[in-house]
Amino acid sequence: MTGHRAILKELLQTEKLTLPAIAQKMGWESPRSVAHKLAGRRDWKAGELEKMCEIAGITLIQLAQQADDLVLAKHKESLDAAAIVDRLPPEKRPLALDMLKAIEGG
């Protein structure tokens, strides 16, 4: 597996997004901020990683499934369940959550 920053960098390059374009979408003044974040020289602030994922065309859950350095849940199955719920149409998501709650309750 690969680190989340490398995955994001590759996805952004695939989308042919330049550092200035990414910075603009992130609401940052400097393209250097993008380079620093993707290189790991600066940490992500609240909401930044999720927004960067959106720009790259991936969800935070999908990124965590691929990355070896991003922990969002205790178990891999939790990420798999979240990814499934993410793919469901909005009207089916409550049903999926109800089913998980029923399983949890025994």
Sequence and secondary structure as in RCSB ss.txt:
>XXXX:A:sequence
MTGHRAILKELLQTEKLTLPAIAQKMGWESPRSVAHKLAGRRDWKAGELEKMCEIAGITLIQLAQQADDLVLAKH
KESLDAAAIVDRLPPEKRPLALDMLKAIEGG
>XXXX:A:secstr
 B HHHHHHHHHHHTT  HHHHHHHHT S HHHHHHHHHTSS   TTHHHHHHHHHT  HHHHHHHBSS   SSS
HHHHHHHHHHHHS GGGHHHHHHHHHHHHH 
